[in-house]
């Protein structure tokens, strides 16, 4: 598009200036190189090369400024302004204004490309789902039943929350599901990033090159240097797309596991204080590692190092989702404490025997620490020191540990000194509760 002053004749319909390659439009190699390097070009007619002057002088241009439009790190185009009245230097604030417009255009183009990629991926995914619908009918029916059960569970939780002493049930569900949803959000963002960076769009470029090439397809593939590179490029592209597919498939599996855990949390909280879930004999190490896996994305995002100190302890017979809920809260709190602290960011996970037939899970962080006056209040319902905290996680965890015959404890040397949270339970909680 073109804007001109009232006294200046427009050139947008000039047939001699239509669809010109940059090399034929008055741009020399140095100008193109500067634009590709995101450099602004400003010039007076008297300073231009003969080639450039031959293009711009018939248009009455005395001064011009060209500001590149960058999409990511790639040069996409430019915004140009001409002065047809006088030769002059372009002021710094004028350059800044044009640069801001160019940057906004570049960001818009980049965002549109991402949206196009996401839409293409969405369409592809919908086609695959549709193709496999018949094979998955039994699973769809099962999922529908599960959704009905989940709706019934939510209704029960709301009813229970209205009874005296059970208000923490609904809030406990929200808090613990929220911990898992954080990692779900990380996984979904990873998938979105991989899709936005996908090289699948390059296939259409290769297809265009192979469509009616000059001299015929055989000549193009055997004689043209570009055609000779296509088999090698396709092999490289195939490997990249295969790796991309594997990454996305792995992350989708992880999402499925996290969603299953959310449903387990809701089901467990429905009967909280009366009947717990299925009791299993599990490894304490496996429980701690599961909790760490569900928080791994958030810990990595905040550059928090994790170390392990696991002693050899016997397996425990317990509802693993109750323990997992507590450990998730421990690790999530440690992550928050470290992310709000300027010092080293370290979380240490420990498992050890704390007495005869008893096992302890411990999470220690180097975060903001706890004031001495708050150590006795930290497990109270609704107490929190975080602006966005709710004060439900540690309270519900303490109640769950007590129902298993165990206990939750907290220790800290004060602000800036980190904190240590410990869950201690019997090996066979049902026998000691």
C-alpha positions, 0 to 999 in steps of 0.5 A: 500500500502507499500514502502520498501527500496531496501534491505528490503523484502516487506511484502504486499503479506505475506498471514499471514498478510492479512485482520487481525483485529487490535486485531490479528495484534499485537495491544493491547488494549492500542495501539488501544486506543491511536490511537483512541485518535489521539496519535502517537505511536513509539516503539523499538523492545526491548520495545514492548510487547511479543504479538507485538514482535511476529508479528513484529520480523519475519518481521525484524522490529527494530523500528516502528511509527504509526500515526492515520488517523482521519476522523472528530473525528473518527479513520479511519486508520493509517500510519506506518513506520518501521526501519529494520536497527536499534532501534531508536527514531523517530525525532520530524520533522519526526513525524510532516511530517507523521502527515501532510500526515495523516491529508491530507488523513483524510481530503480527506476521509472526503471530499469524504464522503461529496461528496458522500452524496451530489451526493446521495442527488442530485440523490434522488432529481432528481428522485423526480423531475422526478416523479412529472414532469407530475403533474407540467407541468402547473407550468413548462410552467409558469416558462418558460414564466417567464424566457422569461419575465426575459430575456426581462427585462434584455435586456431592462435594458441593453438598458436603461443603455446606455441612459444618466442619467439611468446608475444606473438602471443596477447597482441598479439591481445588488446591490439589487439582491446581497443583496437577493443572500447573504441570498440565499447563506446562505440557500443553505449552510445550506441545504448542511450542513444538507445533509452532516451530514445526518444519512441516510447512517446508513440505509444501515448499518442496512440493512447489519446487517439484511441480512442473520444474523447468526442463522436467522433473528428471532434469531438475532432480539430476542436474539442478543443484537445488533438485539434487539436494531434495532427497537429502533434505527430505531425509533430514526433514523426515527425521525431524518430523519423526522426532517431533511426533515422538515428543508430542506423543510422549507429552500427550501420554504425560497429559493423560496420566495427569488427568487420571490423577486429577480424577483420583484426587476428586474421588478421594476427596469425595469420601475424605474423612470417611473412606479412602481409596484403594490400599496398595503396597507401594515403594516410597521411592516410587511415590516421591518420584511420581510427585517429582515428575508431576512438578518437574516442568515447574521446577525446570521453568524456575531453574530449581535444582533437585537432589535426592537422598533416598535410604533403603526402606520397606514398601508401605501399604497405603492409599498412594493418592493420599500420600501423593497429594501431600508430597505434591503439596510439599514440592509445590510449596518448595518451588514457590519458596525458591522462586520467591528467593534471590539466593540458590534454588535447591530442593532436596528430597529424602526418604528414611526410616524414622523409627520402628515400622515407620517411614519419613518423606522429607522435602527441604528447600533453600527458599524464603524460609518461615518466621518462628511465630508462623511455624505453629500456625502453618497447618491451620486452615486458611493460614498462608504467607503467600499473596496468592495462597489459600492455606488449604494444602498443608491443613488438608495434608495434616488431616490426611496424615493424622488419619493414617496414624502419621504426622506432618511437621515443619522446620525453619531457621527463619526468613531466608534460611529455607524450610523442611517439611516432613511426612512420617507414617507407619509402614502399615497405616491401617494397623496404627491409625 
